[in-house]
Amino acid sequence: MNKPPILLIGKTGQIGAELQRSLSHLGHVFAPERRDMDLSNANEVHLFIRETRPHLIVNAAAYTAVDAAENDESNAYALNTYAPALLAEEAKRLNALLVHYSTDYVFDGLKQSPYGETDQTNPLNVYGKSKLGGEQAIRATGASYLILRTAWIYANRGRNFLLTVLRLATERDELKIVHDQIGSPTCAMDIASATGKILAEIYRQNAGRGFTSSLGGTYHMTAAGQTTWYDFAKAILQKAHEISTHTEWFAAATRGRPVIARRIVPISSEEFQSPARRPEYSVLSNSLLSRTFGVALPNWITQLQSCFATARFHDAQSERSSACNGS
């Protein structure tokens, strides 16, 4: 049986780099460079998709610079709202499944228990609004879709909180980290692995005839457990003192310099004064994902340990991403 064609967009991002491996077991993956398919160019998107005719479109591209988006609305909406709408329209035309990643920042953080998929959205910043716009645009097309909301994404490559803390830890003996925002740090490796398992189950249920499914919809996909940026940073620093300094990705993150940080000071969001307002509580409930697909991501501590245990990282260059709330 011929492998079904799969289109992966955003292959050099944190999730996209990991998806190249997990999706390769499911079909023939087309992962274009930006020069081959620019999401801001509708004609290029139409042509590429109509040439490859994918059974599955996985969109791992996004504008994720949360603070920069406050003064760059047009680009944030172009990538996070209008591009997903275009991909959904193409998916509907081909009767393909669209997988799209969204964020915990579609919520305002006023709730004090994990958010469910049907809870009221109310984003506090441009990034969250643009991502919510993408969700709404996808649903409006009538395409078959999986919207996977995740949170506090990090990897041993790209730009993210983990790598920011490690870099700063080589430059300062004291770090100041926000302590009053609560969420679930989620490793890109685990997101990609869980995505692959879900898609493999859908493909199995379809007896190898494609990826469209009645199980489509919006699901939360984050690490189990919760923590603060402050406690996450403490865990990172602890692991940094345990890992071999010759580990490839760690050596790149620290630029071969020793970790000199010995103290982490908790500060409030008000003291940090970031351009974009962030929710104080954005923990997501993953129970629907577990009930529907039998998939549950490990606890955030376990994920961090696995990330540090990884010896190498991918060579591909990162797409623009953002580090959150470290100083």
C-alpha positions, 0 to 999 in steps of 0.5 A: 500500500502506498504511503499517504501524502502528508504536508508538514508546515513549520518543519524547523520550529520546535514542534515541527522538527520533532513531527518530521520523525513522528509523521514519517511512520504514517506517510510520505511527508512533504515539508516545504521550506518557506521559499517553496511555500510562503504562508503569506502568499495565498497563491503559493499555498494553493499551488503547493497543496494542489500539487501534493494533494495531501491526505493530512495537513499538519500546521506547526507554523505560528507567530509565537513572539508573545511580547513582540506581537503587541506591536506587530499585529499584522504579522501575528494575525497573518500567520496565526489567523489568516494562514490557518483559515487558508489551510483549512479551506484547502483541507476541506477541498481535498477532504483532508484532515487539518491538524493545528496547534493553539495555545493556553493563552486563549484563556484569561487565567481567572479560573482556578481549576484546569480549563476544559475545551468548552470553557469561555475564551478571553485572551489577554494579548494580541498573540492569544487573540490571533491564535483564537482567531485561527481556531475560529477561522478553521471551524468556520470552513467546515473542514475536518480538523484537530485543534490541539491547544498546548502550553509553555512549549520548550525544546532543546533547540530554538528560542524558549524559556528553557534555553533562555534560563540556561543562557542567563545562568551563564551570565548572571549569578542571580536570576529573577523569575516570575512566580505568580503565573501557573501553567504546565511546561510541555516539551515539543518531543512529547507533543509530537509523540502524542500527535503521532499516536493520535493520528496513527489511531485515526488511520488505523480506525479508517483501515488505512483509507485516510485521516478524516475522522468523526473524532475531530475537534478541539483538544487540550494537550499539555504536560500533566501537573502544574508549576510556576515559571519560578519553580520551572526555572529552579528545576532547570537549574538543578538539572543543569548542574547534573548534566554533562557539559559535553552534551551537544545541545547543552553545550550549544545552549550555554555556548560552552560556558559554565553555569554560574547562577546560584540563586533564583529570586521570585518576582511578580508579573507586575515587577517583570513588566512585560509588554504583553499581559499573560494569564495568571492561571492557564492550566489545561485539562487533558481529560478529553484527550485521554478519554477519546484517544487514550493518550496522556502526556507525562508529568512536566517534571518527567518531560524535563528530565527526558529533555535533558537526557537527550544527547543531540538536537536537530540541525535545522534552524529554528523558526521565530519563537519566544522565551517567556518571563525570564529576566 
